[in-house]
Every structure is written in structure tokens, then in C-alpha cells.
């Protein structure tokens, strides 16, 4: 496969999967890997949609970790979507994974209500016009709520999900109140929450959330996840997620 300028092929070291990434663009991070592990128990023969798929990492990993029937990755940036589609071809998964170049705000024109069993999403964490913005356009759109807000992601998730369908998201803990408020407004009941800590003595910097469309109120706290030991090496829990242990 011919690569474009600044592109490389990375080995995901899991079931032979590989991914194309742009060295000068936005590469996937540990948050997507953790989300794929958090969502790995989705039911067999389900239809999954990934909102804001980026490189396509979530769909690739979940295709190997689950027995879901079909995956759709939605990406607004044309060049990023095209790169994700080539990663799908690289792994010969065209029959299982589809990449859609579209704004999530337009998905009501593409899909009927209740079209999917599962939604996974790693949306932009930062509100528009906040934080450092001296980034190229691809990174800016990936990190800031420029093309769609947190509420937009949750609202369209509720539209796409079947009754009792599952919603999985990774985000920042400082947005947790906003997340839970909008989830309940959109009838996605928070069911499981898992906090991620960079080190045992540091503050949490990521949160993994599972919700159920029209589910009954009951929130369970999963075990905390610590990424690094004091010496900077990965903890055993992270090594297991990366299939290194």
C-alpha cells in the first residue's frame, strides 16, 4: 500500500492488526486503547458506531476484541476519514468496518432512529475557545468542540441507539457533571464509571463511562485504573490491556 507524505504504518501488536497514522497529524492515544478495553464486553452480533473515529483505532481494536457484526466509524475530516478507510483495507476488514466522512450533526439524514446497538466515542475534550489553540486544523478539530459539542455527541447517540443499547465514552473528569446531566436529559442512564490515574499519587485525568439507553438508575463504580508505576513503567493492568502480560 502506498503511503502519503508523513504517514507511517504502526503495528498494533494485537491479532496482526495494523494502522496508518500521520506523523504530523493527530495520532491515537492511550485513551482510545483504554476505551476499547472498557467496551470489549459488548454483546455478539451487534451493530456498533464510533462517533469521531479519527484514525479508526477504536473500530480496529474492537473488531479483534469482540464478536460484533458491523462497525461504522464517523469522521468529519475528509483526509482523516480517508486514511482510516485505508487502514480498514490494510487489515482486509472492508466487509466488517465502514468509514463514513460526515459531521455527526448530519447523521439523522443518514440513519433512522434506533439503528445501532452500541455507540462508542472519544469526543473532543475541550470546549471551543478554551485552552491552547496554536495547533494545526486537524488537531484543533480533534481536541476542541469546534464542529460539535459534548451535548451534540450524546444527543445523536441517544437518537442512534436502540432501547437498552449501550453507550461507551472516554472523557475528562472535570466535565463529569456536564456529561451526566446531558446523558440523563437524553435518556442515557449512567451505569458504570471508571477513573484513570496517571500514577497512584496523581489526580485522575481520564474517566470511562458506560450508559444504557432508557436504563434504570443505578451507578456502579469500577476499579480505578493506574497507568504508570513510580518508575515510569506501565502497571500490570496497562500491560494486560496492551497484551504485553
Secondary structure, DSSP 4 states (H G I P E B T S, - for coil): -PPPTTEEEEE-SSTT-EEEEETTS----HHHHHHHHHTTTPPTT-EEEEET-TTSHHHHHHHHH---SEEEEEES-HHHHHHHHHHHHHTT-TTTEEEEE--GGGGGGTS-TT-EEEEEE----BPTT-S---S-HHHHHHHBSSSS-HHHHHHHHHHHEEEEEEEEEEE-GGGHHHHHHHHHHTTEEEEEEEEEESSTTS-EEEEEEEEEETPPS--EEPPPEE-B-TTSPBPHHHHHHTT--
